[in-house]
């Protein structure tokens, strides 16, 4: 049975200088022997992730994407620091070993972390796992529990008190994603004006208990134990992590959560098995999160709509690179259609919202 996540051939234009990587790692990590084999993990549309295999040890290398990037995004040093410090309070973080600031080696900063071997769920649950609806429900609740656990970490005790500014977080997110979206506009992109106006009008106060915000928590960013796939052993992709409103983070996750009852066009956008028998609906997700976190969430529509708008901003930034020929990855050709679909979903939420 082969269901563990694996790397494959490197995409054209995204190759690494193997000799430069090898020399750097041997200078910074003790007892490395032999020559590395480098391959690329297929997932992800932002930072690029590579597998570095030595005869007796394996690592994962992360570097920014090629082409246009948001000024504050893809900070390798920041992500490296988060992994090193947050691991003390949230043991699902991989260990980070080295951070290279010399861009001449491979054309960008990068860092290297441990490889956690396990199962990463993408669009569907592999049949080899033999998960029934009851087991899938257990996995779904475990997934939500890890998010609650992250939001309850004492980030001050981990040395991450300066990671973000909780005051004014909601307003900064709405204004910031509006600005980033507008800077990434292409002639074929929707404007999102009614949604932006609604989000500004309905902004809640800052959360009373700010928390570590992962900002990209979904199933293809968690690693499951290959021997017990209902157990999460790792959480990946900390590049967007900050300190802020945990319910905004919940909205981010809900934006990816395509449930079984969603219409066919929405199902085409699904990147995780959130529609599988046993998975909770978005409403069920919110209710279980609230129960485990000891919260009352009465403005679910705002956070979900924010999550959809933010996701559209990410999609549009990636599509901007494709539109201008800065990446040749064919996956991004249809991102403009995804953007329009997200706008339609947001407008339907707003039309039906009591807020």
C-alpha positions in Angstrom: 0.0 0.0 0.0 1.5 3.3 -1.1 -0.5 6.2 0.3 2.2 8.3 1.9 3.0 11.6 0.3 5.8 11.5 -2.2 7.9 13.8 -4.4 8.3 13.5 -8.1 10.1 15.1 -11.0 10.9 18.8 -10.7 8.7 21.1 -12.7 10.4 22.8 -15.7 11.8 26.1 -14.6 11.8 25.3 -10.9 15.1 23.3 -10.7 17.6 23.7 -7.9 21.4 23.8 -8.1 22.1 20.4 -6.4 25.8 21.1 -5.9 25.1 24.4 -4.1 22.4 22.9 -1.9 24.7 19.9 -1.0 27.6 22.2 -0.1 25.4 24.4 2.1 23.8 21.5 3.9 27.0 19.7 4.7 28.4 23.0 6.1 25.4 23.4 8.4 24.2 19.9 9.3 26.6 17.4 10.9 27.4 14.0 9.5 25.8 14.3 6.1 27.4 11.8 3.7 26.9 11.0 0.0 25.2 13.0 -2.7 21.6 14.2 -2.5 18.8 13.2 -4.8 16.4 16.2 -5.2 12.7 15.9 -6.3 9.7 18.1 -5.9 6.4 17.8 -4.0 3.5 18.3 -6.3 1.2 20.1 -3.9 1.2 23.8 -3.1 0.7 26.9 -5.3 2.9 29.3 -3.3 6.2 28.4 -1.8 8.0 25.6 -3.6 8.8 22.4 -1.6 11.5 19.9 -2.5 12.6 16.6 -1.0 16.4 16.3 -0.4 17.3 12.6 0.0 20.7 11.6 1.4 21.6 7.9 1.9 20.8 8.1 5.6 18.7 11.2 6.1 16.0 13.2 4.4 15.1 16.8 4.5 12.5 19.2 3.0 13.7 22.5 1.4 11.3 25.4 1.1 11.9 28.4 -1.1 9.7 31.3 -2.5 8.1 30.9 -5.9 9.6 32.4 -9.1 8.1 35.6 -10.5 6.0 38.4 -8.9 5.5 38.1 -5.1 3.7 40.2 -2.6 6.3 42.3 -0.7 5.5 40.9 2.7 5.0 37.3 1.6 7.3 34.3 1.4 9.6 35.4 4.3 11.8 32.3 4.8 13.4 33.6 7.9 10.1 34.3 9.5 8.7 30.8 8.7 12.0 29.2 10.0 11.7 31.2 13.3 8.0 30.2 13.7 8.8 26.5 13.4 11.7 26.6 15.8 9.7 28.4 18.5 6.1 27.2 18.1 7.2 23.6 18.3 7.6 24.0 22.1 3.8 24.7 22.4 2.5 22.9 19.4 4.4 19.7 18.7 2.9 19.1 15.3 5.4 21.6 13.7 8.4 20.0 11.9 11.8 20.8 13.2 13.8 23.4 11.2 17.5 22.9 10.7 19.0 25.7 8.7 18.0 29.0 7.1 20.1 30.3 4.1 20.0 34.1 3.4 22.5 33.9 0.6 20.3 34.3 -2.5 23.2 33.6 -4.8 23.1 29.8 -4.0 19.7 29.0 -5.6 18.3 32.4 -6.5 16.4 33.0 -3.3 16.5 32.5 0.5 15.5 29.0 1.7 15.3 26.9 4.8 15.5 23.2 5.4 13.4 21.2 7.9 12.8 17.6 8.8 10.7 15.4 6.6 7.7 14.0 8.3 6.6 10.9 6.5 2.9 10.2 6.4 -0.3 10.5 4.5 -1.5 13.9 3.0 -5.1 13.9 1.9 -5.8 15.9 -1.3 -9.0 15.7 -3.3 -10.2 12.3 -2.1 -9.5 9.8 0.7 -7.4 6.9 -0.8 -9.4 3.7 -1.0 -6.4 1.9 0.5 -7.1 3.6 3.9 -10.5 1.8 4.2 -12.0 4.6 6.1 -15.8 4.3 6.7 -18.1 7.2 7.5 -17.6 6.8 11.3 -13.8 6.8 11.0 -13.9 9.8 8.6 -16.0 11.6 11.2 -13.4 10.9 13.8 -10.7 12.3 11.5 -12.7 15.4 10.8 -13.2 16.1 14.5 -9.5 15.5 15.1 -8.7 18.0 12.3 -10.9 20.6 14.0 -9.4 19.8 17.5 -5.9 20.5 16.3 -7.0 23.9 15.1 -8.6 24.6 18.5 -5.4 23.4 20.1 -3.3 25.8 18.0 -5.5 28.7 18.9 -5.0 27.9 22.6 -1.2 27.9 22.5 0.5 30.4 24.8 2.3 32.2 22.0 4.0 34.6 24.5 5.5 31.6 26.3 6.8 30.3 22.9 8.6 33.6 22.3 6.2 34.6 19.5 4.6 37.6 21.2 6.0 39.9 18.5 4.8 37.8 15.6 1.7 40.0 15.0 -0.4 42.9 16.3 -3.8 41.7 17.6 -5.2 45.2 17.9 -7.0 46.2 14.8 -6.4 42.8 13.2 -9.8 42.4 11.6 -9.7 45.8 10.0 -6.1 45.3 8.8 -7.1 42.0 7.1 -10.0 43.5 5.2 -8.0 46.5 4.1 -4.9 44.5 3.4 -6.6 41.9 1.3 -8.5 44.6 -0.5 -5.2 46.3 -1.4 -3.4 43.1 -2.4 -6.4 42.0 -4.5 -6.5 45.3 -6.4 -2.7 45.3 -7.0 -3.0 41.8 -8.6 -6.0 42.7 -10.8 -5.9 41.5 -14.4 -8.4 42.7 -17.1 -10.4 39.5 -16.8 -10.8 39.5 -13.0 -14.0 40.4 -11.1 -14.0 43.5 -9.0 -15.6 42.2 -5.8 -16.9 45.7 -4.9 -20.2 44.6 -3.2 -18.4 42.1 -1.1 -15.6 44.5 -0.1 -18.2 47.0 1.0 -20.2 44.5 3.0 -17.1 43.3 4.8 -16.1 46.8 5.8 -19.7 47.5 7.1 -20.0 44.2 9.1 -16.5 44.1 10.7 -16.7 42.8 14.3 -14.6 44.0 17.2 -11.2 42.5 17.8 -11.3 39.0 19.5 -11.0 39.1 23.2 -8.4 36.2 23.1 -5.9 36.7 20.3 -4.2 33.5 19.1 -1.7 32.0 16.7 -3.4 32.2 13.3 -2.1 29.5 10.8 -3.9 31.2 7.9 -3.8 28.1 5.6 -5.2 25.3 7.7 -6.7 22.6 5.5 -6.3 18.8 5.0 -3.5 19.0 2.5 -1.4 20.9 5.0 -1.6 18.2 7.7 0.2 14.9 7.8 -1.6 11.7 9.0 0.1 8.7 10.6 0.3 6.1 7.8 -0.4 3.3 10.4 -3.2 5.2 12.0 -4.7 7.7 9.5 -7.1 9.2 12.0 -4.1 10.6 13.9 -2.5 13.8 12.8 1.3 13.9 13.3 2.2 17.1 11.6 1.0 20.5 10.3 2.8 22.2 7.4 3.0 25.5 5.6 3.5 28.2 8.3 4.4 31.0 5.8 1.3 33.1 6.5 1.2 32.5 10.3 0.6 35.5 12.6 -1.1 36.5 15.9 -4.6 37.7 15.5 -8.3 36.7 15.6 -8.7 32.9 15.7 -12.2 33.2 14.1 -10.6 34.8 11.1 -8.5 31.7 10.9 -11.7 29.6 11.1 -13.1 31.6 8.2 -9.9 30.8 6.2 -10.4 27.1 6.7 -14.1 27.2 5.9 -13.4 28.9 2.6 -11.7 25.6 1.5 -14.4 23.4 3.0 -16.5 22.2 0.1 -19.3 20.1 1.6 -21.3 17.3 -0.1 -24.4 19.4 -0.7 -22.5 22.2 -2.6 -23.4 22.4 -6.4 -21.3 20.8 -9.1 -19.3 24.0 -10.1 -18.2 24.4 -6.5 -17.3 20.7 -6.2 -14.8 21.3 -9.1 -12.9 23.7 -6.8 -12.5 21.1 -4.0 -8.9 20.3 -2.9 -9.6 18.2 0.1 -12.1 15.3 1.0 -14.4 17.6 3.0 -17.4 16.1 1.0 -16.7 12.5 2.1 -19.4 10.6 4.1 -18.8 11.4 7.7 -17.3 14.8 7.2 -19.1 17.7 9.0 -20.9 20.4 7.0 -19.5 24.0 7.3 -22.2 24.7 10.0 -21.2 21.5 11.8 -17.5 22.5 11.6 -18.3 25.8 13.2 -20.5 24.3 15.9 -17.9 21.7 16.8 -15.1 24.3 16.9 -17.2 26.5 19.1 -18.0 23.6 21.4 -14.3 22.6 21.8 -13.1 26.2 22.1 -15.8 27.2 24.6 -17.0 30.0 22.4 -20.3 31.4 21.0 -20.0 32.2 17.4 -23.0 34.2 16.2 -21.5 36.0 13.1 -20.4 33.0 11.1 -21.4 34.6 7.8 -18.8 37.4 8.2 -15.9 35.1 8.9 -16.9 32.7 6.0 -17.3 35.6 3.6 -13.9 37.0 4.6 -12.3 33.6 4.1 -13.8 33.4 0.6 -12.5 36.9 -0.3 -9.1 36.2 1.1 -8.9 33.0 -0.9 -9.8 34.9 -4.0 -7.0 37.3 -3.2 -4.5 34.4 -3.0 -5.9 32.9 -6.2 -5.7 36.2 -8.0 -2.1 36.8 -6.9 -1.1 33.4 -8.3 -3.1 34.0 -11.5 -1.4 37.3 -12.0 2.0 35.5 -12.2 0.5 33.1 -14.8 -1.2 35.9 -16.8 2.1 37.8 -17.1 4.1 34.7 -18.0 6.0 34.6 -14.7 5.1 31.0 -14.1 4.3 28.3 -16.7 2.5 26.0 -14.3 -0.6 24.8 -16.2 -2.6 24.4 -12.9 -2.9 28.2 -12.7 -4.6 28.7 -16.1 -8.1 28.2 -14.6 -7.6 30.3 -11.5 -9.5 33.2 -13.0 -12.6 31.0 -13.2 -12.1 30.0 -9.6 -12.0 33.7 -8.6 -15.3 34.4 -10.3 -16.8 31.3 -8.6 -15.7 32.5 -5.2 -17.2 35.9 -5.8 -20.6 34.2 -6.6 -20.4 32.1 -3.5 -19.7 35.2 -1.4 -22.7 37.1 -2.9 -25.0 34.2 -2.1 -23.9 34.2 1.6 -24.4 37.9 1.8 -27.9 37.7 0.2 -29.0 35.1 2.8 -27.2 36.6 5.8 -29.2 38.1 8.7 -26.2 40.3 9.6 
